Amino acid sequence: MVNELVDKAFMRSAAKWILGIFLVSGALQGHPGAEEGQDLIDDAIEKYFEGIESKNSVDLDQRKLDQAFGKRTPAILIPESIAKDEDLSSGNESFSFANSSDLDSETYKVQKGDTYYSISQKLGISVAQIKTLNPNVDQNDLSVGQELQVKGSPKPVNKRETYVVKKGDTLYEIARGQGVSVANIAEWNKIRINDPLKVGQKLTIIKKGLPAGYSYRPVFIRPIEGRLTSGYGNRRNPFSGSYHFHKGLDFGAPMGAEIKASRDGLVIYSGRMNGYGNVVFLRHADGYISVYAHARLNRVKKGDIVRQGQVIAEVGRTGAATGPHLHFEVRKLKKPMNPWVALKMKEAVPTGSKEAAYKD
């Protein structure tokens, strides 16, 4: 009886050991835990930025992006509700214009004695904004007559809207739905907070918005239409059973469905990655990187310039995947961000133009 129990225990241990060998060697369709694949993505992005941040290297990828899309990039406007706590439940269009500028001129000629700080004080914009608008300029080596880009985001204006009171409305519900305060609605309409509302009553709502001649467009678009199968955050690994932090979104889609570039960018990686199968990395303006994994087929190669909405791959189930789907990530430099936040970001562009306007 004792020998039988020992034999069974030995067989269980041996089975686990053999299964481990298969997992490590990739014999089970490359099904290592998703954590392993995620570590490889982290490592790849870390090494990429180490390379371009080296003192002895030139950021050739930035040059390619500048040549393809220009040095001026859009004003990226993040809804205040998600800028604070990534609360995506609010549907209002309240944006932060903290970096807006009311300058008339887009450029400034450096004068004798000028520094970034003195220019910022003279023009009323931040040093950080001047640096962002002039990424290839050494602030410690300015020359008289040199031109700097200094125009920021278009200055916001007050836009009046009319809200018609419906049955059951309260001032508090209207304020919450419009993304403004009860006190402001009362002030704008010369009413008291506790005054009863009448069905059909018209209320003035004032919000900050872009001036005439500008409109919003998404900075990132959904790379594929499909059902969300896994969100951003802690989740249970379907293979190992352990919990890990999922740094992207998974969208279920039919095998071979087209995967589109979420934003204009440069392909910095296109190949196979253990755990995530066929993967594409795109580098975008402002240091953003997007990741597309588990593809059946990559349609782009390293060094390709792609436009927002261009097909870059096909949905598959390569790597550790329980079914055909897309794993989609967005990073700000090396730091993962919730892709839902990226998909909520908007940029200011001239009306009727696809070309970006200004940069925050």
NORWO-V254184 format. One record per residue. N is the residue number from 1. RES is the residue in one small letter. NEAR is the number of other ideal C-beta (glycine too) atoms within 12 Angstrom. Layout:
n:N res:RES near:NEAR
n:N res:RES near:NEAR
//
This chain:
n:1 res:m near:7
n:2 res:v near:8
n:3 res:n near:9
n:4 res:e near:10
n:5 res:l near:11
n:6 res:v near:12
n:7 res:d near:13
n:8 res:k near:14
n:9 res:a near:14
n:10 res:f near:14
n:11 res:m near:14
n:12 res:r near:14
n:13 res:s near:14
n:14 res:a near:14
n:15 res:a near:14
n:16 res:k near:14
n:17 res:w near:14
n:18 res:i near:16
n:19 res:l near:18
n:20 res:g near:17
n:21 res:i near:14
n:22 res:f near:17
n:23 res:l near:23
n:24 res:v near:18
n:25 res:s near:15
n:26 res:g near:20
n:27 res:a near:14
n:28 res:l near:18
n:29 res:q near:21
n:30 res:g near:29
n:31 res:h near:29
n:32 res:p near:30
n:33 res:g near:29
n:34 res:a near:39
n:35 res:e near:28
n:36 res:e near:27
n:37 res:g near:39
n:38 res:q near:32
n:39 res:d near:21
n:40 res:l near:30
n:41 res:i near:38
n:42 res:d near:27
n:43 res:d near:19
n:44 res:a near:32
n:45 res:i near:35
n:46 res:e near:20
n:47 res:k near:18
n:48 res:y near:29
n:49 res:f near:26
n:50 res:e near:16
n:51 res:g near:18
n:52 res:i near:27
n:53 res:e near:18
n:54 res:s near:12
n:55 res:k near:9
n:56 res:n near:9
n:57 res:s near:14
n:58 res:v near:14
n:59 res:d near:23
n:60 res:l near:16
n:61 res:d near:32
n:62 res:q near:27
n:63 res:r near:18
n:64 res:k near:24
n:65 res:l near:33
n:66 res:d near:19
n:67 res:q near:13
n:68 res:a near:23
n:69 res:f near:28
n:70 res:g near:17
n:71 res:k near:22
n:72 res:r near:31
n:73 res:t near:34
n:74 res:p near:39
n:75 res:a near:41
n:76 res:i near:40
n:77 res:l near:38
n:78 res:i near:32
n:79 res:p near:32
n:80 res:e near:23
n:81 res:s near:22
n:82 res:i near:29
n:83 res:a near:24
n:84 res:k near:14
n:85 res:d near:13
n:86 res:e near:23
n:87 res:d near:18
n:88 res:l near:23
n:89 res:s near:15
n:90 res:s near:21
n:91 res:g near:15
n:92 res:n near:25
n:93 res:e near:27
n:94 res:s near:32
n:95 res:f near:33
n:96 res:s near:23
n:97 res:f near:31
n:98 res:a near:21
n:99 res:n near:31
n:100 res:s near:30
n:101 res:s near:30
n:102 res:d near:19
n:103 res:l near:26
n:104 res:d near:12
n:105 res:s near:16
n:106 res:e near:21
n:107 res:t near:20
n:108 res:y near:30
n:109 res:k near:20
n:110 res:v near:25
n:111 res:q near:18
n:112 res:k near:12
n:113 res:g near:11
n:114 res:d near:24
n:115 res:t near:19
n:116 res:y near:29
n:117 res:y near:19
n:118 res:s near:18
n:119 res:i near:33
n:120 res:s near:25
n:121 res:q near:14
n:122 res:k near:21
n:123 res:l near:30
n:124 res:g near:19
n:125 res:i near:35
n:126 res:s near:22
n:127 res:v near:23
n:128 res:a near:19
n:129 res:q near:30
n:130 res:i near:36
n:131 res:k near:23
n:132 res:t near:32
n:133 res:l near:38
n:134 res:n near:30
n:135 res:p near:25
n:136 res:n near:18
n:137 res:v near:23
n:138 res:d near:13
n:139 res:q near:25
n:140 res:n near:10
n:141 res:d near:13
n:142 res:l near:25
n:143 res:s near:16
n:144 res:v near:12
n:145 res:g near:13
n:146 res:q near:22
n:147 res:e near:20
n:148 res:l near:36
n:149 res:q near:31
n:150 res:v near:37
n:151 res:k near:32
n:152 res:g near:35
n:153 res:s near:38
n:154 res:p near:36
n:155 res:k near:26
n:156 res:p near:27
n:157 res:v near:18
n:158 res:n near:18
n:159 res:k near:19
n:160 res:r near:16
n:161 res:e near:22
n:162 res:t near:17
n:163 res:y near:27
n:164 res:v near:17
n:165 res:v near:25
n:166 res:k near:17
n:167 res:k near:12
n:168 res:g near:9
n:169 res:d near:23
n:170 res:t near:20
n:171 res:l near:31
n:172 res:y near:18
n:173 res:e near:17
n:174 res:i near:34
n:175 res:a near:27
n:176 res:r near:20
n:177 res:g near:23
n:178 res:q near:28
n:179 res:g near:26
n:180 res:v near:31
n:181 res:s near:20
n:182 res:v near:26
n:183 res:a near:15
n:184 res:n near:24
n:185 res:i near:36
n:186 res:a near:23
n:187 res:e near:19
n:188 res:w near:26
n:189 res:n near:27
n:190 res:k near:10
n:191 res:i near:23
n:192 res:r near:14
n:193 res:i near:19
n:194 res:n near:11
n:195 res:d near:17
n:196 res:p near:13
n:197 res:l near:29
n:198 res:k near:14
n:199 res:v near:12
n:200 res:g near:13
n:201 res:q near:21
n:202 res:k near:20
n:203 res:l near:33
n:204 res:t near:24
n:205 res:i near:33
n:206 res:i near:24
n:207 res:k near:26
n:208 res:k near:29
n:209 res:g near:27
n:210 res:l near:32
n:211 res:p near:22
n:212 res:a near:12
n:213 res:g near:15
n:214 res:y near:31
n:215 res:s near:24
n:216 res:y near:26
n:217 res:r near:29
n:218 res:p near:24
n:219 res:v near:38
n:220 res:f near:41
n:221 res:i near:28
n:222 res:r near:29
n:223 res:p near:45
n:224 res:i near:35
n:225 res:e near:17
n:226 res:g near:26
n:227 res:r near:19
n:228 res:l near:23
n:229 res:t near:24
n:230 res:s near:31
n:231 res:g near:21
n:232 res:y near:26
n:233 res:g near:18
n:234 res:n near:14
n:235 res:r near:23
n:236 res:r near:17
n:237 res:n near:24
n:238 res:p near:22
n:239 res:f near:24
n:240 res:s near:21
n:241 res:g near:12
n:242 res:s near:15
n:243 res:y near:15
n:244 res:h near:24
n:245 res:f near:22
n:246 res:h near:31
n:247 res:k near:35
n:248 res:g near:41
n:249 res:l near:38
n:250 res:d near:36
n:251 res:f near:32
n:252 res:g near:25
n:253 res:a near:34
n:254 res:p near:21
n:255 res:m near:22
n:256 res:g near:19
n:257 res:a near:27
n:258 res:e near:26
n:259 res:i near:45
n:260 res:k near:35
n:261 res:a near:35
n:262 res:s near:41
n:263 res:r near:41
n:264 res:d near:38
n:265 res:g near:43
n:266 res:l near:39
n:267 res:v near:35
n:268 res:i near:37
n:269 res:y near:35
n:270 res:s near:28
n:271 res:g near:24
n:272 res:r near:24
n:273 res:m near:35
n:274 res:n near:31
n:275 res:g near:37
n:276 res:y near:45
n:277 res:g near:38
n:278 res:n near:36
n:279 res:v near:43
n:280 res:v near:48
n:281 res:f near:45
n:282 res:l near:45
n:283 res:r near:41
n:284 res:h near:40
n:285 res:a near:36
n:286 res:d near:33
n:287 res:g near:28
n:288 res:y near:37
n:289 res:i near:45
n:290 res:s near:49
n:291 res:v near:48
n:292 res:y near:53
n:293 res:a near:48
n:294 res:h near:47
n:295 res:a near:42
n:296 res:r near:27
n:297 res:l near:25
n:298 res:n near:33
n:299 res:r near:25
n:300 res:v near:32
n:301 res:k near:18
n:302 res:k near:21
n:303 res:g near:20
n:304 res:d near:28
n:305 res:i near:27
n:306 res:v near:38
n:307 res:r near:23
n:308 res:q near:29
n:309 res:g near:22
n:310 res:q near:24
n:311 res:v near:25
n:312 res:i near:42
n:313 res:a near:43
n:314 res:e near:30
n:315 res:v near:39
n:316 res:g near:34
n:317 res:r near:30
n:318 res:t near:35
n:319 res:g near:37
n:320 res:a near:35
n:321 res:a near:34
n:322 res:t near:19
n:323 res:g near:22
n:324 res:p near:29
n:325 res:h near:38
n:326 res:l near:51
n:327 res:h near:50
n:328 res:f near:53
n:329 res:e near:42
n:330 res:v near:41
n:331 res:r near:35
n:332 res:k near:27
n:333 res:l near:20
n:334 res:k near:23
n:335 res:k near:18
n:336 res:p near:29
n:337 res:m near:32
n:338 res:n near:31
n:339 res:p near:42
n:340 res:w near:25
n:341 res:v near:30
n:342 res:a near:39
n:343 res:l near:29
n:344 res:k near:35
n:345 res:m near:37
n:346 res:k near:33
n:347 res:e near:41
n:348 res:a near:39
n:349 res:v near:29
n:350 res:p near:23
n:351 res:t near:17
n:352 res:g near:11
n:353 res:s near:15
n:354 res:k near:17
n:355 res:e near:19
n:356 res:a near:30
n:357 res:a near:33
n:358 res:y near:37
n:359 res:k near:38
n:360 res:d near:36
//
